[in-house]
Amino acid sequence: MHTATGWLEATPVAARRSGRAIHGWLVVDKPSGLTSAAVIGILRRLTGAAKAGHGGTLDPLATGVLPVAFGEATKTVGYAMAGAKDYRFTVRWGEGRDTDDCEGNVTAISDVRPSAEAIAAVLPRFSGAIEQTPPAFSAVKVNGHRAYALARADQGVVNLQPRPAFIETIALVDCPDPDHATFRVRSGKGVYMRALARDIAAALGTLGHISALRRLGVGPFGEDQAVALATVRDLGADDLLDRYLQPLGAAMPDVPAITLTETEARRLQHGQAIATLPVASRSHAQGLRRDAVVYATLLGRPVALAQIKGCEIRPLRVLNV
């Protein structure tokens, strides 16, 4: 059975009263069987970091890309989570489960096994803007309670309302045997792969659940950047950070970067606005338009996330690095 932590979609930030001031991103290849929070705990103990959080929960069953933010990088988590997500998952046909994955209890069975042609024919229904009902075991709130808590407490059927979701691409990758099919999906924020597997099965006149799930990418972070948790454990803290820690701005490749003078940096860090024109006149960044969010730095050091408001640049989040 899933733990509560495994279903949470919020991004927990583990903080200590004291610890090392580490700022930046570490992309971990999460193994199956661990919650995302457990990975944070391992990294915090290894590095002694004062603060850490992650950019999007993975269920305990799932493997793959888990971006971990340290220190002031936790203020940029929303940018990572807002990016597209890439997944590969395998559906086991013929069994419905209460969690919509293989860790749950079997609730119904079906003898129907769809062909590759039938599967490919229904996939256009799950592309683009769709409506999706979250799994009963999810972090969605029902009358102030998490759905997974009500489901585990066996309080009858958990009635969740459909909500908008966006699937950029979905493709059938393989049908290794009649009982299984593997898919590749690129989606927007907040799309449940477990619900997608359940709904594809229903469209094919059968039942199904996820038997394997891997996240291949989150926003700007991909598998090629991810370090295995076993490697994390083998390395000392300093070696780990020297080799794999990415800068705070790594989560925001599309946010224009601006450079400040010492006076401008001091004003932003004290919550004061600065003039737009002098900054824009010496900046080569694209996208310096009205209401744009910008990443302000001084000699390469992060200063603040700020927003252009007419003739002023106003601080949104001061970065104390």
Buried (B, 14 or more C-beta within 10 A) or exposed (E): EBBBBBBBBEBBBBBEEEBBEBBBBBBBBBBBEBBBBBBBBBBBEBBEBBBBBBBBBBBBBBBBBBBBBBBBBBBBBBBBBBBBBBBBBBBBBBBBBBBBBBBBEEEEEBEEBBEEEBBBEBBEEBBEEBEBBBBBBBBBEBEEEBBBBBBBEEEEEBEBEEEEBBBBEBEBEEBEEEBBBBBBBBBBBBBBBBBBBBBBBEBBEBBBBBBBBBBBBBBBBBBEBBBEBEBBEEBEBEEBBEEBBBEBBBBBEEBBBBBBEEEBBBBBBEEEBBEBEEBBEEBEBEEBEEEBBBBBBBEEEBBBBBBBEEEBBBBBEBBEB
